[in-house]
Amino acid sequence: MLNGADIATIIPAFNEARTIGNVLRAVRAAAGIREIIVVDDGSEDNTALVARGEGTKVIILDKNMGKAAALLEGIRCTDADTLLLMDADIIGLTAEHIERLLEPVQNRRADMAVGVFSEDVIHRTMPFLSGLRVVPRELICGIPDLYDAGFGIETLISRHARASGHRIEEVLLDNITHLTKSEKFGTGRCLSNKCRALWDIARSGLRRL
């Protein structure tokens, strides 16, 4: 199995004070993780305060830079060989979910594991969009020009992993979901964020590797 000291969790977060505490408690309770890094991507709420209250290292970006930029800032702050990438808005997450996700990589059955919410139709039909995954550092570092990928970063990681011959295992996870954009941002801002996310994903799907 992989040395637990080689696994770091990176959590990009923008206005996630409602959910990030429970996410962090689940990660802290999971076996085999050395460090947890939260990147506050220009939040306007108490995301950083809640994360620090859980005893977590927090990097604060002065303004919202986008999901890819936030993830990369977190990755730069660790030397871990294996990265657990985690969304901050997951509901129902437990240590058991995380350990199940880590297992295929720890036992060297896969190079990358992708968490798929079993009750989520989008997750099950388009798992390449999942923000919950275990990824080797060298895979991410081998993708050029990731900084401006925004919400398309998961698409690029999945495409690059397949193109470079990495073994991928999808792990079905029961009884978890995440806040919808309308629940987080309200109707008006929700539409703006959805359009931004769809544009980032489309750009990443069309980009030449």
N, C-alpha and C positions, 0 to 999 in steps of 0.2 A: 504493500500500500504506500501511497504518497506520504511523506512526512507532513504531519499536520502543520508544522511551522512554515510550510511553503504555501499555505492557502490564506489569501486575504480577501475580504469582502469590500466591494466598492458600491456605494449607494448614492447615486445622484438624486437630488431632491429640490423641488421647487414648490413652495407653499404646501408642505406635507405634514404640518404640525399635528393634524388629526390622527394620522396613521403611523408615523415613523417610530413612535415609541414602542408599539407592539411588534413592529418588524424587527427593531433592534433587540428586543428581549428574546425573540425567537432565534436570531442569529447568535447571540451570546450564549444561549443554552445548547447550541449544536456543538457536537464534538468535532475537533480537528481543524479549527479555524484560529489562526494566529492573531489577526488584527482586523478591525472594522474601521473603514474610513467613510464618512459622510461628506459629500460635497454639496454645500448649500449654494444652489445656482441662482443667486440673487433673489432669494425669497423675501416676501413682504410680510410674512407672519413669523411665528416663533419656532420655525423648523430647527434652526441652529440651537436655540435654547433647550428645546426638548431633547435633541440628540446629545448635547453636552450633559444634560441631566441623567442620561443613561450611561455616562462614563465613556463616551465615544469620541474619537478624534474627529474634529470637524474642520473642513476647509471652507472658507467663505469667499465666494466670488462677488465682486462689487456690483455686477449687473448680470442679468440672465444671458448666458452664453449658449444655451442649448444642451441637449442631453449628451451628445458625443463629446463636446468640449469638457463638460463636467466630469464624465467618466475618465477621460484622458488625464485631467488634472489629478484625479484620485490615483490613477495607475502610476503616475510619476512619483507619487509619495510613498510607494512601497517597492520592495525588491522581490516580492513573492513571485514564484514561478507559475502558480495557479491562481486564477482570479474567479471569485464568485461575484457575478454581477447581479444586482438586486434592485428592483423598483421599490420606492418608498411608500407606495400607496396600496400595498397588498393587504387584504383583509383575510383573517383566519390562518395566517402562516404560523407554523410550529417548527420546533427544532427537528421533529421527525421528517417533515417535508424537506428540509435542507439536507439532512443526512441521506435521505433517499436520492436527492439530486447529486450529491457528491459521490455516491457509491460507484457508479460506472467509471468515473475517472480515477478514483482512488484505487480501484481494482484493475485498472489499466485495460478495461474492456472497451473504453471509448476515449477519444481525445477531448471531446466536448460533449457536455450534457445540457439539454435544453428542457426547462420545466414547462409543462403544458397543463393548464387548468382543465381538468376533465369535464367540468360543467360549462365551459366557455366555448361556444361554437367557433368563434374567431380563432381562438388559440388552437383548437383541434384541427381546423382546416388550414390555418396559416401559422404553423409553429415557428417559422422563421422570424415572426414579429415579436416573439417572447423576449421580455427584458430580464427574465430569470434564467441564468445559465452559468455553467462552470466552463471556463475557457483557459487554455494555456496562454501565458503571457506572450510567447513568441508568435502565436497566431495573430493577436491584435497588433503587435508591433510590426508585423509583416505587411500590414495593409496601409498603403500610402494615402495621405490627404484625408484622414479621418476627422480632423478637428471640426470641420464645418458640416458633417453629415447629419447633425441634429438627431431627429427621431428615426432616421434611416440607418443608424449605426448597427442595429441588430440584423437588418437585411444584408448589410455589407459583410458582417462577420460570418453569417451563414453562407453567403455566396463564396467568400474567400475560403472558408473551411472545406466546402465541397470541391472547389477548383484545385485546392492544394492537397487533396487526398486525405484530409483528417477524418477520423471515424467519429460519427455523430450519433448519439443516442437520445431519443425523446423520452422523458420520464413523466408519466401521467400523475398528477397530484390532485387528490380529492379535497373537496370542501374549502377551497380558497377562491377568492375573486379579488377585484380591485375596484376602487372608486371610479365611477365614470367621470369624464371631463365636465359634464354638466353638474354633477354633485360637487366637484371641486371648484369650478370657476363660474358657475351660473350660465344661463342660456347664451347671452351675448358673447362672453369671452370664450365659452365652450366652442362655438362655431369657428372663431379665429384660430384656436389651438388645434382643432381637428383639421382645418385646412392646411395649417403649417405642417402637421404630422404627415398628412397624406402627400404633400409636396415633397417632403424629405424622403419618404419611403419610395415614392415614384422615381426621384432622382437617383437614389441608391440602387434601385432595380435596373436602371438603364445604364448606370456608369460602367465603363470598361475597367476591368480588373488588371 
